[in-house]
Amino acid sequence: MFDPLWRGLAGYRVLAWGYAAALVGVNLGTYRSPAGALAVLAAMAGWTVITSLGYLRPRWGVDQARLAVADLVLTIGAVLGTRLVETPEQIAHGAPVLASVWSAGPVIALALARGPVSGVVGALLVQGAVLLVRGRLGPAELTDLLLMVATGIALGYAAAVLRGSADRLRQAIELRAAVGERERLARSIHDSVLQVLALLRRRGAELGGPAGELGELAGEQEIALRNLVASGPPAHRAAGQVELNTLVAALATPRVTVSAPATPVVLPAHTAAELVAAVRAALANVRVHVGEDAPAWVLVEDLADRVVVSVRDDGPGIPAGRLAAAEAEGRLGVSRSIQGRIEAVGGTARCETGPGLGCEWTFEIPVHRAPAGRRR
């Protein structure tokens, strides 16, 4: 994606060196140190070859950003070398600095590698060296400064836009591949695994007894697998993040109803894992204290600044003070498996219950998202 820009920089650097060489050739007899001028010009030629190869061949292990910084340092040295080569009279009369337009190279490289801010910083440093050489800020110097700053901003912004476009293209390709693979797996699962599980569920219900228990388990797995297949392809997410919707959907069974937003709810992987583990613990409490066949409901809400997950049942509820008494007795299932997990990831867990009111756990996890216009 960026190869044409780097090739353009390499071509510009060669042409700029040719222009600087022409100026040196024309003014060679007037320099205080003609040999010094030729030495600086030779160093510029060698550095032009090195940077061109380095910028165009990042696969060789060259860090383009670090090379741009080294380019900036050497270019400033070439600019400052003007004071050793030209006479004070030549400098006072506005003679061009030795590096001439060649000095814009690192500004362009920094803008391409790091964005507009780095390009502007590079422009200010290069032009600062020019001001040290000339000792004044006249109209010509101010014009050069504005042009170089504008170059850094324009190319840096263009590079940022291209970088974003490249990321979106890569995401689209990955998403298309994921959709195709998911559809292929969904067809295969529907034609084989789901049909077998459905058959086991029906036959188990007909036979009853131990076979009925196996049929019930097969039915639970059938529902979980259908939810997983129907959840859609995973949306693009940053490294270390997962979709909470998919993880929670896998908890659905004939007695557990899961409701989640249609849009992905993305959380850090560790946070999502702890949240799902707390939901599992709450559902396990429903099975133990309410009954194996007791229904439960799981609701996922994605709010502006937090994600809220609630687990509710319609059992007899928890008597007042029972949770505190259990913790005092050393039974730490609720405090560690539920409250401890949520608090460990910066969230809060609260339980609303009472005799005959059932029990509802509510988990709130704060989230920090970039503004919509800056998401990648």
C-alpha positions as CSV (number, residue, x, y, z in Angstrom):
1,M,0.0,0.0,0.0
2,F,2.8,2.4,0.9
3,D,5.4,1.2,-1.7
4,P,4.5,3.9,-4.3
5,L,5.0,6.7,-1.7
6,W,8.4,5.3,-0.6
7,R,9.4,4.9,-4.3
8,G,8.4,8.5,-4.8
9,L,10.6,9.6,-1.9
10,A,13.5,7.6,-3.3
11,G,13.0,9.3,-6.7
12,Y,12.7,12.7,-5.1
13,R,15.9,12.2,-3.1
14,V,17.9,11.3,-6.3
15,L,16.6,14.3,-8.2
16,A,17.2,16.6,-5.2
17,W,20.8,15.3,-4.9
18,G,21.2,16.0,-8.6
19,Y,20.0,19.6,-8.1
20,A,22.4,20.0,-5.1
21,A,25.3,18.6,-7.2
22,A,24.5,21.2,-9.9
23,L,24.6,24.0,-7.4
24,V,27.9,22.8,-6.0
25,G,29.4,22.5,-9.5
26,V,28.3,26.0,-10.5
27,N,29.6,27.6,-7.2
28,L,32.6,25.3,-6.6
29,G,35.2,28.0,-7.3
30,T,33.6,30.4,-4.8
31,Y,33.5,28.1,-1.8
32,R,35.9,28.6,1.0
33,S,36.6,24.9,1.0
34,P,35.8,23.3,-2.4
35,A,37.1,19.9,-1.1
36,G,34.8,20.2,1.8
37,A,31.8,20.9,-0.5
38,L,32.7,17.8,-2.6
39,A,33.1,15.7,0.5
40,V,29.6,16.7,1.8
41,L,28.2,16.1,-1.6
42,A,29.7,12.6,-1.8
43,A,28.4,11.8,1.7
44,M,24.9,12.9,0.5
45,A,25.2,10.6,-2.5
46,G,26.1,7.6,-0.4
47,W,23.3,8.3,2.1
48,T,20.8,8.7,-0.7
49,V,21.6,5.2,-1.8
50,I,21.5,3.8,1.7
51,T,18.1,5.4,2.6
52,S,16.5,4.6,-0.7
53,L,17.3,0.9,-0.3
54,G,16.3,1.0,3.3
55,Y,13.0,2.7,2.7
56,L,12.1,0.5,-0.2
57,R,13.1,-2.8,1.4
58,P,11.5,-2.9,4.9
59,R,11.3,-6.7,4.6
60,W,15.1,-6.7,5.1
61,G,14.5,-5.9,8.7
62,V,15.0,-2.1,8.4
63,D,12.8,0.0,10.6
64,Q,11.7,2.8,8.4
65,A,10.9,5.1,11.3
66,R,14.3,4.7,12.9
67,L,16.0,5.1,9.5
68,A,14.0,8.3,9.1
69,V,15.3,9.6,12.4
70,A,18.9,8.8,11.4
71,D,18.2,10.5,8.0
72,L,17.1,13.6,9.9
73,V,20.3,13.7,12.0
74,L,22.6,13.3,9.0
75,T,20.6,15.8,6.9
76,I,20.9,18.4,9.7
77,G,24.6,17.7,9.8
78,A,24.8,18.4,6.0
79,V,22.9,21.6,6.4
80,L,25.1,22.8,9.3
81,G,28.2,21.9,7.1
82,T,27.4,24.9,5.0
83,R,29.1,27.2,7.5
84,L,32.4,25.2,7.0
85,V,32.2,25.3,3.2
86,E,30.7,28.7,2.3
87,T,32.1,32.1,3.3
88,P,30.2,34.3,5.7
89,E,29.7,36.8,2.8
90,Q,28.0,34.1,0.7
91,I,25.7,33.2,3.6
92,A,24.9,36.8,4.3
93,H,24.0,37.3,0.6
94,G,21.5,34.5,0.7
95,A,23.5,31.7,-0.9
96,P,21.6,28.3,-0.8
97,V,22.5,25.9,2.0
98,L,24.7,23.0,0.8
99,A,21.9,20.4,1.1
100,S,19.4,22.6,-0.7
101,V,16.0,20.8,-1.4
102,W,17.6,17.5,-0.5
103,S,17.0,18.4,3.1
104,A,13.3,17.7,2.7
105,G,13.9,14.0,2.5
106,P,13.7,13.1,6.2
107,V,10.6,15.3,6.6
108,I,8.8,13.2,4.0
109,A,10.1,10.0,5.5
110,L,9.0,10.9,9.0
111,A,5.5,11.9,7.7
112,L,5.1,8.6,5.9
113,A,6.4,6.5,8.8
114,R,4.9,8.3,11.8
115,G,2.2,10.7,10.6
116,P,1.8,14.4,10.3
117,V,3.0,15.3,13.8
118,S,6.4,13.7,13.2
119,G,6.6,15.3,9.8
120,V,6.0,18.7,11.3
121,V,8.6,18.1,14.0
122,G,11.1,17.0,11.3
123,A,10.4,20.2,9.3
124,L,10.9,22.4,12.3
125,L,14.3,20.8,13.1
126,V,15.6,21.0,9.6
127,Q,14.5,24.6,9.2
128,G,15.9,25.3,12.6
129,A,19.3,24.2,11.3
130,V,18.9,26.4,8.3
131,L,18.2,29.4,10.5
132,L,21.3,28.6,12.5
133,V,23.3,28.7,9.3
134,R,21.8,31.9,8.0
135,G,21.3,33.7,11.3
136,R,18.1,35.4,10.3
137,L,14.4,34.7,9.6
138,G,13.6,36.6,6.4
139,P,10.8,36.1,3.8
140,A,12.7,33.4,2.0
141,E,13.4,31.4,5.2
142,L,9.7,31.8,6.3
143,T,8.5,30.6,3.0
144,D,10.7,27.5,3.1
145,L,9.6,26.8,6.6
146,L,5.9,27.0,5.7
147,L,6.3,24.8,2.6
148,M,8.2,22.2,4.5
149,V,5.6,22.1,7.4
150,A,2.8,21.9,4.8
151,T,4.6,19.0,3.2
152,G,4.9,17.2,6.5
153,I,1.2,17.7,7.3
154,A,-0.1,16.8,3.8
155,L,2.0,13.6,3.4
156,G,1.5,12.6,7.0
157,Y,-2.3,12.9,6.7
158,A,-2.2,11.0,3.3
159,A,-0.2,8.2,4.9
160,A,-2.6,8.0,7.8
161,V,-5.6,7.7,5.5
162,L,-3.9,5.1,3.4
163,R,-2.9,3.1,6.6
164,G,-6.6,3.2,7.7
165,S,-7.7,2.1,4.2
166,A,-5.2,-0.8,4.3
167,D,-6.5,-1.9,7.7
168,R,-10.1,-1.8,6.6
169,L,-9.3,-3.8,3.5
170,R,-7.5,-6.4,5.5
171,Q,-10.4,-6.6,7.9
172,A,-12.8,-7.0,5.0
173,I,-10.8,-9.8,3.5
174,E,-10.5,-11.6,6.9
175,L,-14.3,-11.1,7.5
176,R,-15.1,-12.5,4.1
177,A,-12.9,-15.6,4.7
178,A,-14.5,-16.0,8.2
179,V,-18.0,-15.8,6.7
180,G,-17.3,-18.4,4.1
181,E,-15.7,-20.8,6.6
182,R,-18.6,-20.3,9.0
183,E,-21.2,-21.0,6.3
184,R,-19.3,-24.1,5.3
185,L,-19.1,-25.4,8.9
186,A,-22.8,-24.5,9.5
187,R,-23.9,-26.6,6.5
188,S,-21.8,-29.5,7.6
189,I,-23.0,-29.3,11.2
190,H,-26.6,-28.9,10.2
191,D,-26.4,-32.0,8.0
192,S,-24.7,-34.1,10.5
193,V,-24.3,-33.2,14.2
194,L,-27.5,-31.2,14.7
195,Q,-29.6,-33.9,13.1
196,V,-28.1,-36.6,15.3
197,L,-28.6,-34.5,18.5
198,A,-32.2,-33.8,17.5
199,L,-32.8,-37.5,17.0
200,L,-31.2,-38.4,20.3
201,R,-33.4,-35.7,22.0
202,R,-36.6,-37.2,20.5
203,R,-35.8,-40.8,21.1
204,G,-34.7,-40.1,24.6
205,A,-38.0,-38.4,25.4
206,E,-39.9,-41.3,24.0
207,L,-37.9,-44.0,26.0
208,G,-37.7,-42.1,29.3
209,G,-35.5,-43.1,32.2
210,P,-31.7,-42.9,31.7
211,A,-32.3,-42.6,28.0
212,G,-34.5,-39.5,28.7
213,E,-31.7,-37.9,30.7
214,L,-29.3,-38.5,27.7
215,G,-31.9,-37.1,25.4
216,E,-32.2,-34.0,27.6
217,L,-28.4,-33.5,27.5
218,A,-28.4,-33.9,23.8
219,G,-31.2,-31.3,23.5
220,E,-29.1,-28.8,25.6
221,Q,-26.1,-29.3,23.3
222,E,-28.3,-29.0,20.3
223,I,-29.6,-25.6,21.4
224,A,-26.1,-24.4,22.3
225,L,-24.7,-25.5,19.0
226,R,-27.5,-23.8,17.1
227,N,-26.9,-20.6,18.9
228,L,-23.2,-20.8,18.2
229,V,-23.8,-21.4,14.5
230,A,-26.5,-18.6,14.3
231,S,-24.4,-16.1,16.1
232,G,-22.8,-14.9,12.8
233,P,-19.2,-14.3,11.9
234,P,-17.0,-12.5,14.4
235,A,-16.5,-8.8,13.9
236,H,-13.1,-7.4,13.7
237,R,-11.6,-6.7,17.2
238,A,-8.3,-5.6,18.5
239,A,-5.8,-8.1,19.8
240,G,-6.7,-9.5,23.2
241,Q,-10.4,-8.8,22.9
242,V,-13.3,-11.2,22.4
243,E,-17.1,-11.0,21.7
244,L,-19.1,-11.5,24.9
245,N,-22.2,-12.3,22.8
246,T,-20.8,-15.6,21.5
247,L,-19.5,-16.7,24.9
248,V,-22.8,-16.1,26.6
249,A,-24.8,-17.6,23.8
250,A,-23.1,-20.9,24.4
251,L,-24.7,-21.0,27.9
252,A,-28.2,-21.4,26.4
253,T,-30.1,-24.6,27.2
254,P,-33.8,-25.6,27.2
255,R,-34.0,-24.1,30.7
256,V,-31.6,-21.1,30.2
257,T,-32.8,-18.3,28.0
258,V,-30.1,-15.9,26.7
259,S,-30.8,-12.5,25.3
260,A,-28.0,-10.4,23.8
261,P,-27.7,-7.3,21.5
262,A,-27.6,-7.9,17.8
263,T,-24.4,-5.9,17.6
264,P,-21.1,-7.4,19.0
265,V,-20.3,-6.6,22.6
266,V,-16.5,-6.6,22.7
267,L,-14.5,-6.9,25.9
268,P,-10.9,-7.7,26.9
269,A,-10.4,-11.4,26.9
270,H,-9.7,-11.7,30.6
271,T,-12.6,-9.5,31.6
272,A,-15.0,-11.5,29.4
273,A,-13.7,-14.8,30.7
274,E,-14.2,-13.7,34.3
275,L,-17.7,-12.4,33.5
276,V,-18.8,-15.6,31.8
277,A,-17.4,-17.6,34.7
278,A,-19.5,-15.6,37.2
279,V,-22.6,-16.1,35.0
280,R,-21.9,-19.9,35.0
281,A,-21.5,-19.8,38.8
282,A,-24.9,-18.0,39.1
283,L,-26.6,-20.6,36.9
284,A,-25.0,-23.4,38.9
285,N,-26.6,-21.9,42.0
286,V,-29.9,-22.0,40.3
287,R,-29.6,-25.7,39.5
288,V,-28.4,-26.5,43.1
289,H,-30.8,-24.3,45.1
290,V,-33.9,-24.0,42.9
291,G,-33.8,-27.2,40.9
292,E,-32.4,-29.0,37.9
293,D,-35.4,-28.1,35.7
294,A,-35.7,-24.5,37.1
295,P,-35.7,-21.9,34.3
296,A,-33.2,-19.0,34.3
297,W,-32.8,-15.9,32.1
298,V,-29.5,-14.2,31.1
299,L,-29.6,-10.7,29.7
300,V,-26.7,-8.8,28.1
301,E,-26.9,-5.0,27.7
302,D,-24.3,-2.8,26.1
303,L,-24.7,0.7,27.5
304,A,-22.7,3.8,26.7
305,D,-20.1,3.4,29.4
306,R,-20.6,-0.1,30.8
307,V,-21.7,-3.6,30.0
308,V,-24.5,-5.1,32.2
309,V,-25.2,-8.8,32.5
310,S,-28.1,-10.0,34.6
311,V,-29.0,-13.6,35.7
312,R,-32.5,-14.1,37.0
313,D,-34.5,-17.1,38.3
314,D,-38.0,-17.4,39.7
315,G,-37.1,-19.6,42.7
316,P,-37.9,-19.1,46.3
317,G,-35.2,-16.4,46.7
318,I,-32.5,-16.1,49.3
319,P,-33.4,-15.3,52.9
320,A,-32.1,-12.0,54.3
321,G,-28.6,-12.4,55.7
322,R,-28.1,-15.8,54.3
323,L,-25.2,-14.8,52.0
324,A,-23.3,-13.0,54.9
325,A,-23.9,-16.0,57.1
326,A,-22.5,-18.4,54.5
327,E,-19.4,-16.3,54.1
328,A,-18.9,-16.2,57.8
329,E,-19.2,-20.0,57.9
330,G,-16.4,-20.3,55.4
331,R,-18.5,-21.2,52.4
332,L,-17.1,-18.7,49.9
333,G,-18.8,-19.9,46.7
334,V,-20.7,-16.7,46.1
335,S,-18.1,-14.2,47.4
336,R,-15.3,-15.7,45.4
337,S,-16.9,-17.4,42.3
338,I,-19.3,-14.5,41.6
339,Q,-18.5,-11.3,43.5
340,G,-14.7,-11.8,43.6
341,R,-14.5,-12.4,39.9
342,I,-16.4,-9.3,38.9
343,E,-14.6,-7.1,41.4
344,A,-11.3,-8.4,40.2
345,V,-11.9,-6.9,36.7
346,G,-13.1,-3.6,38.1
347,G,-16.9,-4.3,38.0
348,T,-19.6,-4.5,40.6
349,A,-22.0,-7.4,41.5
350,R,-25.2,-7.0,43.3
351,C,-27.9,-9.5,44.2
352,E,-31.6,-8.6,44.4
353,T,-33.6,-11.3,46.2
354,G,-36.1,-12.0,48.9
355,P,-38.5,-14.8,50.0
356,G,-40.7,-15.7,47.1
357,L,-39.1,-13.1,44.8
358,G,-36.5,-15.2,43.1
359,C,-33.0,-14.1,42.7
360,E,-31.4,-11.7,40.2
361,W,-27.7,-11.1,39.9
362,T,-26.6,-8.0,38.1
363,F,-23.0,-7.6,36.9
364,E,-21.7,-4.2,35.7
365,I,-18.4,-3.9,33.9
366,P,-17.1,-0.4,33.0
367,V,-15.8,0.0,29.5
368,H,-13.6,2.7,27.9
369,R,-14.2,3.2,24.2
370,A,-12.7,5.6,21.7
371,P,-15.0,8.2,20.2
372,A,-17.0,6.8,17.2
373,G,-15.0,8.8,14.7
374,R,-11.7,7.5,15.9
375,R,-12.4,3.8,16.0
376,R,-10.3,1.5,13.9
